[in-house]
Amino acid sequence: MIRSELIQKLADENPHLYQRDVEKIVNTIFEEIIEAMAGGDRVELRGFGAFSVKKRDSRVGRNPRTGEAVDVEEKHVPFFKTGKLLRDRLNGG
C-alpha cells in the first residue's frame, strides 16, 4: 500500500471527513514520526511495531566492480521492529 492508497482508504471509511483533511492528518503523522526519529527518539505504535534509529560504525568496504577498498563513514539508519499483534496476524495466529 502506498501513501495515496492509505489516504483514499481512510477517506472512504470516514465519509464525514474531506479527503484533503485526511491527507493532512496522514502527512502530519508521518512528519511527526520522521521528526522524532531525526531527533534520535523511538516511536512505538502498540500492536504494530516500533521505529528506532541504529548507528552503524564506520568500516572499510569494497567496491563491487573493482574490488578496491573504500572507507564507509558511520551513519544512522532507520530500524523497525514488529509488534506482537502484527507478528501474530502475519503468522496466522
VOBA-1610 file (N, C-alpha, C; in pm, whole numbers, padded with zeros to 5 digits, always signed):
BEGIN
Met+00085-00118+00000Met+00000+00000+00000Met+00090+00124+00000Ile+00056+00219-00083Ile+00130+00344-00088Ile+00049+00453-00016Arg+00113+00565+00008Arg+00052+00673+00085Arg-00084+00716+00028Ser-00093+00732-00103Ser-00219+00777-00163Ser-00330+00673-00144Glu-00296+00544-00147Glu-00395+00439-00122Glu-00443+00442+00022Leu-00351+00467+00114Leu-00387+00480+00255Leu-00483+00597+00276Ile-00450+00709+00216Ile-00536+00829+00228Ile-00674+00801+00171Gln-00680+00736+00055Gln-00808+00706-00007Gln-00890+00609+00078Lys-00826+00508+00134Lys-00897+00411+00218Lys-00953+00478+00342Leu-00874+00564+00406Leu-00922+00635+00525Leu-01035+00731+00489Ala-01024+00797+00377Ala-01130+00889+00333Ala-01260+00813+00304Asp-01248+00694+00242Asp-01366+00613+00212Asp-01433+00563+00340Glu-01351+00530+00441Glu-01405+00477+00567Glu-01459+00588+00658Asn-01424+00712+00628Asn-01468+00826+00709Asn-01530+00932+00619Pro-01651+00906+00569Pro-01713+00998+00473Pro-01742+01137+00530His-01741+01151+00663His-01765+01281+00724His-01643+01373+00717Leu-01527+01319+00673Leu-01404+01398+00660Leu-01376+01425+00512Tyr-01328+01544+00484Tyr-01285+01576+00348Tyr-01154+01504+00319Gln-01133+01467+00193Gln-01011+01396+00157Gln-00887+01481+00188Arg-00895+01612+00166Arg-00779+01698+00193Arg-00745+01698+00342Asp-00847+01683+00429Asp-00822+01676+00573Asp-00756+01543+00611Val-00802+01436+00548Val-00742+01305+00573Val-00596+01307+00529Glu-00570+01368+00413Glu-00433+01378+00362Glu-00346+01458+00459Lys-00399+01565+00513Lys-00326+01646+00608Lys-00294+01567+00735Ile-00389+01487+00781Ile-00370+01405+00901Ile-00260+01301+00878Val-00268+01229+00766Val-00169+01126+00736Val-00030+01188+00722Asn-00020+01300+00650Asn+00110+01366+00633Asn+00165+01415+00766Thr+00078+01463+00855Thr+00123+01510+00986Thr+00177+01394+01069Ile+00109+01281+01065Ile+00156+01164+01140Ile+00294+01121+01090Phe+00310+01111+00958Phe+00440+01071+00904Phe+00548+01174+00938Glu+00516+01301+00930Glu+00614+01406+00963Glu+00657+01396+01109Glu+00562+01371+01197Glu+00595+01359+01340Glu+00685+01239+01366Ile+00659+01128+01298Ile+00745+01010+01313Ile+00886+01042+01263Ile+00895+01109+01149Ile+01025+01146+01091Ile+01100+01240+01185Glu+01030+01341+01236Glu+01094+01438+01326Glu+01145+01370+01454Ala+01064+01281+01509Ala+01104+01210+01631Ala+01229+01126+01606Met+01229+01054+01493Met+01345+00970+01463Met+01468+01054+01431Ala+01449+01166+01363Ala+01562+01254+01333Ala+01623+01308+01462Gly+01540+01323+01566Gly+01588+01368+01696Gly+01644+01255+01781Gly+01647+01134+01726Gly+01702+01019+01799Gly+01602+00947+01887Asp+01475+00987+01881Asp+01373+00924+01964Asp+01320+00796+01899Arg+01256+00715+01981Arg+01193+00592+01938Arg+01043+00618+01927Val+00979+00563+01824Val+00835+00581+01805Val+00770+00443+01812Glu+00680+00426+01908Glu+00615+00296+01925Glu+00466+00309+01899Leu+00415+00222+01812Leu+00273+00213+01784Leu+00229+00076+01834Arg+00164+00073+01950Arg+00128-00053+02015Arg+00055-00146+01920Gly+00099-00271+01919Gly+00038-00372+01834Gly+00093-00373+01692Phe+00150-00262+01650Phe+00204-00253+01514Phe+00355-00273+01515Gly+00425-00189+01591Gly+00570-00202+01598Gly+00635-00075+01647Ala+00767-00076+01644Ala+00844+00038+01693Ala+00949+00078+01591Phe+00957+00208+01566Phe+01059+00265+01479Phe+01169+00321+01566Ser+01293+00293+01531Ser+01405+00349+01605Ser+01519+00376+01507Val+01625+00434+01560Val+01742+00466+01478Val+01860+00388+01533Lys+01931+00320+01446Lys+02050+00247+01486Lys+02172+00312+01422Lys+02280+00310+01497Lys+02405+00368+01447Lys+02491+00256+01387Arg+02537+00281+01267Arg+02631+00188+01204Arg+02770+00253+01207Asp+02866+00183+01263Asp+03001+00235+01274Asp+03068+00243+01137Ser+03170+00328+01130Ser+03246+00337+01006Ser+03321+00205+00985Arg+03347+00175+00858Arg+03413+00049+00827Arg+03482+00061+00691Val+03557-00041+00658Val+03619-00047+00526Val+03536-00145+00444Gly+03481-00096+00334Gly+03402-00180+00244Gly+03478-00206+00116Arg+03414-00270+00023Arg+03476-00300-00107Arg+03386-00249-00219Asn+03448-00189-00320Asn+03376-00151-00441Asn+03348-00281-00516Pro+03220-00315-00540Pro+03191-00443-00605Pro+03243-00456-00748Arg+03262-00344-00816Arg+03312-00351-00954Arg+03462-00372-00960Thr+03535-00297-00876Thr+03681-00300-00886Thr+03746-00382-00775Gly+03673-00407-00666Gly+03732-00479-00553Gly+03818-00388-00466Glu+03822-00259-00502Glu+03903-00162-00430Glu+03843-00134-00292Ala+03929-00120-00191Ala+03884-00088-00056Ala+03830+00055-00052Val+03716+00073+00015Val+03651+00203+00023Val+03613+00228+00169Asp+03644+00349+00218Asp+03603+00384+00354Asp+03455+00421+00354Val+03380+00357+00442Val+03237+00386+00457Val+03220+00457+00591Glu+03166+00580+00585Glu+03151+00659+00707Glu+03043+00601+00797Glu+03049+00638+00926Glu+02942+00596+01017Glu+02813+00664+00976Lys+02703+00596+01001Lys+02574+00654+00964Lys+02466+00602+01057His+02355+00671+01053His+02237+00630+01130His+02132+00581+01032Val+02073+00465+01063Val+01975+00404+00973Val+01846+00376+01049Pro+01731+00388+00980Pro+01604+00357+01045Pro+01591+00206+01066Phe+01526+00170+01175Phe+01506+00029+01209Phe+01362+00012+01254Phe+01297-00096+01211Phe+01159-00124+01251Phe+01151-00262+01312Lys+01092-00268+01430Lys+01070-00397+01496Lys+00920-00417+01507Thr+00871-00529+01454Thr+00727-00554+01454Thr+00675-00579+01595Gly+00551-00540+01617Gly+00484-00566+01743Gly+00426-00706+01744Lys+00391-00753+01862Lys+00340-00889+01877Lys+00212-00911+01796Leu+00118-00816+01800Leu-00008-00831+01727Leu+00016-00845+01577Leu+00102-00763+01521Leu+00134-00771+01378Leu+00201-00904+01345Arg+00297-00944+01425Arg+00366-01071+01403Arg+00267-01188+01406Asp+00175-01187+01506Asp+00077-01294+01519Asp-00016-01299+01398Arg-00061-01182+01350Arg-00152-01180+01234Arg-00083-01224+01107Leu+00044-01191+01093Leu+00120-01234+00975Leu+00140-01384+00973Asn+00150-01443+01093Asn+00177-01586+01104Asn+00050-01666+01130Gly-00067-01605+01104Gly-00192-01678+01114Gly-00240-01705+01255Gly-00190-01628+01352Gly-00226-01654+01493Gly-00344-01580+01542
//
